[in-house]
Amino acid sequence: MIPLVFNADDFGLSPSVNRSIAECARAGLMKSVSLFITHSAAEDALARLAAIDEPIGLGLHFCLTSGRAVSPPDAIPLLAVPDGRFRHGFLSLARLLCSSRRDEAIRQIRLEFDAQYNRFGELLPPTLKERVDHLDSHQHIHVFPPITSLLADAARRGRLTMRVPSEPLLSVGRLLRPPLLFHAKGYAKKRILDYYLAKSRSGGNFAAAPVYFGIIDSGRMNVSAVDAILRAFSKRGIPGKNRPIEINLHPWKTAGEENLVPEEASASDRAFARSCRREEEYDLLIKHAPQIQAQLLDLGIRASRFNSPG
């Protein structure tokens, strides 16, 4: 059977987010999470993960756009302000990497990647070390060629799966679902990422990467979105010649949750985290799990984690 990985990003953002993601992991459909090191709730997240009997897969969610750097701020002044918070979003980071300061920026990015990767390893309790199986990044910043090569090298050394956010369209019908403006923006984002990935092809083994879904429906990967993907599989076949599949989510409860987002989070992350769409993704993994499991079984797909033995 073809493995499909429901992976939750932003684990470690806050204790409230961690609690919801842990609940989704216990429900059984989602078997993989990606951990922020740049927010203060990373240790809380790992403690919750260690308490789950199911062997949930774990990866580093490398970040340069939200939270505080692991490196000393004065060592990476192009990336962080004096209090340690990152100074860039996706687009301004892209501009930095095209500027006259590119070489120095790449050097500082390498410092910060090594710091986050090492800190990730230091935080892991012995029971979780064997569960580490993937690498990805916040806002897909590893589509930029210098960052692609950093993650690809680490993935090769650690025998980890690296996310390649190149999403197949499958059918025009996916773009014509309401809300139309939302999916038009998702398609525009896909085109931007595809542009940078085309420049990064030599930086990683893209051919072996899982088929990725999480751009066109980014932030709205609810039961309707997943149903549309699975229906397209049924009509047109499963893409990727038996490669694994990843569906990327950000599932947590927002209603009545205090301190949902830490103050060091970026403005875009604060808005994203408080969106009611987070609860739709949470419901997908809790309330609608039996329905999705039945659809997967009919298609010869099994819910899995990365690098699962079976």
C-alpha positions in Angstrom: 0.0 0.0 0.0 1.1 3.6 -0.7 2.0 5.5 2.5 0.4 8.9 3.0 1.7 11.1 5.8 -0.5 13.7 7.5 2.1 16.0 8.9 1.4 18.8 11.4 3.8 21.8 11.2 4.4 24.4 14.0 4.6 21.9 16.9 6.3 23.8 19.6 4.6 27.2 18.8 2.8 27.3 22.2 1.5 24.9 24.9 -2.0 25.4 23.5 -1.0 24.4 20.0 1.1 21.5 21.3 -1.9 20.2 23.2 -4.1 20.2 20.2 -1.5 18.6 17.9 -0.9 15.9 20.5 -4.6 15.2 20.6 -4.6 14.8 16.8 -1.7 12.4 17.0 -3.5 10.2 19.6 -6.5 10.0 17.2 -4.5 7.9 14.8 -4.8 9.4 11.4 -1.9 11.9 11.8 1.5 10.2 12.5 4.0 12.9 12.0 4.9 16.3 13.3 7.5 19.1 12.6 9.0 20.9 15.6 9.8 24.6 15.9 13.0 25.2 17.8 12.6 29.0 17.6 9.7 29.2 20.0 9.9 28.6 23.8 7.4 25.7 23.8 9.6 23.2 22.1 10.4 21.2 25.3 6.7 21.1 26.2 6.0 19.7 22.7 8.6 17.0 23.1 7.3 16.0 26.5 3.7 15.6 25.1 5.1 13.6 22.2 7.0 11.3 24.5 3.8 10.5 26.4 2.0 9.2 23.2 2.3 5.4 22.8 2.0 5.6 19.0 5.5 6.1 17.5 4.8 9.5 15.9 7.5 10.6 13.4 9.4 13.8 14.2 11.3 16.4 12.2 12.9 19.7 12.5 10.9 22.7 11.2 13.8 25.0 10.3 12.8 28.7 10.7 14.2 32.1 9.8 11.0 34.1 9.9 9.3 33.7 13.3 10.4 33.4 16.9 13.9 33.9 18.2 17.2 32.7 16.7 19.1 30.0 18.5 22.4 31.7 17.5 23.6 34.8 19.4 22.0 37.8 17.6 25.3 39.5 17.2 26.6 36.5 15.2 23.7 36.8 12.7 22.9 40.5 12.4 21.5 40.1 8.9 18.9 37.6 10.2 18.0 38.8 13.7 17.5 42.0 15.6 19.3 42.5 18.9 16.7 40.8 21.1 17.0 37.7 18.9 13.8 37.9 16.9 14.0 37.3 13.2 13.9 40.4 11.0 12.6 38.8 7.8 9.6 37.3 6.2 9.6 35.1 3.1 9.9 37.9 0.5 12.4 40.0 2.4 14.6 36.9 2.9 14.4 36.3 -0.9 15.5 39.9 -1.4 18.5 39.5 1.0 19.6 36.4 -0.9 19.6 38.4 -4.1 21.5 41.4 -2.7 25.2 42.4 -2.5 25.1 40.8 1.1 24.2 37.4 -0.3 27.5 35.6 0.6 27.5 36.9 4.2 23.8 36.1 4.5 24.4 32.5 3.4 27.2 32.2 6.0 24.9 33.4 8.7 22.1 31.2 7.6 24.5 28.2 7.8 25.4 29.2 11.4 21.7 29.4 12.4 20.8 26.1 10.6 23.6 24.3 12.5 22.5 25.9 15.8 18.9 24.9 15.3 19.8 21.4 14.1 22.2 20.9 17.1 19.7 22.3 19.5 17.0 20.0 18.1 19.3 17.0 18.9 20.1 18.2 22.4 16.4 18.6 23.3 15.4 15.1 22.2 14.9 12.6 25.0 16.4 9.1 24.2 13.0 7.7 23.5 12.4 10.1 20.7 15.8 10.0 18.9 14.8 7.0 16.8 11.6 8.7 15.6 13.4 11.6 13.8 12.8 11.0 10.1 12.4 14.2 8.2 13.4 17.9 7.7 11.3 20.8 6.4 11.1 24.6 6.9 8.7 27.3 8.0 7.1 29.1 5.0 9.1 26.7 2.8 12.2 28.9 2.9 14.3 25.9 1.9 13.2 26.5 -1.7 15.9 29.1 -1.9 18.9 27.3 -3.4 21.5 28.0 -0.6 19.0 26.7 2.0 18.0 23.8 -0.2 21.6 22.5 -0.1 21.9 22.9 3.7 18.8 20.8 4.3 19.6 18.3 1.6 23.1 17.7 3.0 21.7 17.2 6.5 19.0 14.9 5.2 21.6 12.8 3.4 23.8 12.6 6.5 20.9 11.6 8.8 19.0 9.5 6.2 16.0 11.8 6.6 13.2 12.7 4.2 13.3 16.3 3.0 10.1 18.0 2.0 9.9 19.3 -1.5 6.9 21.6 -1.7 6.1 21.1 -5.4 2.4 20.3 -5.4 0.7 18.6 -8.4 -2.5 20.4 -9.5 -4.3 17.1 -10.2 -7.3 18.9 -11.8 -8.5 22.4 -12.5 -11.5 21.6 -10.4 -9.4 21.9 -7.2 -9.0 25.6 -8.1 -12.6 26.1 -8.8 -13.9 25.2 -5.4 -15.1 28.0 -3.2 -13.7 30.2 -2.0 -12.2 31.0 -5.4 -10.0 33.9 -4.2 -8.4 31.7 -1.6 -7.5 29.0 -4.1 -6.3 31.6 -6.6 -3.9 32.8 -4.0 -2.8 29.3 -3.2 -2.1 28.7 -6.9 0.0 31.9 -7.1 2.0 30.7 -4.1 2.5 27.4 -5.9 3.9 29.2 -8.9 6.4 31.2 -6.7 7.6 28.1 -5.0 7.9 26.2 -8.3 10.0 29.1 -9.6 12.5 28.8 -6.8 12.5 25.0 -6.8 13.5 25.0 -10.5 16.6 26.8 -9.4 17.3 24.4 -6.6 17.0 21.1 -8.5 20.7 20.3 -8.2 20.6 20.9 -4.4 18.6 17.8 -3.4 17.3 14.4 -4.5 13.9 15.7 -5.5 12.9 12.6 -7.5 12.7 10.5 -4.3 10.8 13.1 -2.2 7.2 12.5 -1.2 4.4 14.0 -3.4 3.4 17.1 -1.4 0.0 18.7 -0.8 -0.2 21.8 1.3 0.1 24.9 -0.9 -3.1 25.3 -2.8 -5.1 24.6 0.3 -2.4 26.0 2.7 -4.2 27.0 5.9 -7.4 25.4 4.9 -6.6 21.7 4.6 -10.0 20.7 5.9 -12.2 17.7 5.1 -13.4 19.3 1.8 -9.8 19.9 0.6 -8.6 16.3 1.5 -11.7 14.8 -0.1 -11.0 16.7 -3.3 -7.4 15.4 -3.3 -8.6 11.8 -2.7 -11.3 12.0 -5.3 -8.8 13.2 -7.9 -6.6 10.2 -7.0 -9.6 8.0 -7.7 -10.4 9.5 -11.1 -6.9 10.2 -12.4 -4.6 7.8 -10.5 -2.2 8.5 -7.7 0.7 10.7 -8.8 4.4 9.9 -8.1 4.8 6.2 -9.3 4.2 4.8 -5.8 6.2 7.5 -4.0 4.9 8.4 -0.5 2.5 11.3 -0.2 2.5 14.1 2.3 -0.5 16.2 3.3 0.6 19.2 5.4 -1.7 20.7 8.1 -1.7 23.2 11.0 -4.4 21.6 13.3 -5.3 23.2 16.6 -8.2 24.6 18.6 -8.5 28.3 18.8 -11.8 29.0 20.6 -11.3 29.8 24.3 -7.6 29.2 24.0 -5.4 31.6 26.0 -1.8 32.4 25.0 -2.3 30.7 21.7 0.6 32.5 20.1 3.8 33.7 21.8 4.7 37.4 21.5 7.9 36.6 19.6 5.9 35.1 16.7 5.7 37.0 13.5 2.7 39.1 12.7 1.7 36.8 9.9 2.0 33.8 12.2 -0.1 35.4 14.8 -3.0 36.0 12.3 -2.6 32.5 10.9 -2.6 30.8 14.2 -5.8 32.5 15.4 -7.7 31.7 12.2 -10.9 29.6 12.6 -9.5 27.4 9.8 -7.1 25.9 12.3 -10.1 24.2 13.9 -11.3 22.9 10.6 -8.0 21.1 10.2 -8.2 19.8 13.8 -11.7 18.5 13.1 -10.4 16.7 10.0 -8.0 14.7 12.1 -10.4 14.1 15.0 -14.0 14.0 13.9 -13.5 13.0 10.3 -10.7 10.5 10.8 -12.9 7.3 10.2 -14.3 8.7 6.9 -10.8 9.6 5.7 -9.4 6.2 6.8 -12.1 4.5 4.8 -11.3 6.5 1.6 -7.6 5.7 2.0 -8.3 2.0 2.3 -10.4 2.1 -0.9 -7.5 3.7 -2.8 -4.9 1.3 -1.5 -3.3 4.0 0.7 -2.3 3.7 4.4 -1.8 6.5 6.9 1.9 6.5 7.8 4.9 8.4 8.9 8.1 9.1 6.9 10.5 6.3 6.6 8.0 3.9 8.1 9.1 0.2 7.8 5.5 -0.8 6.9 
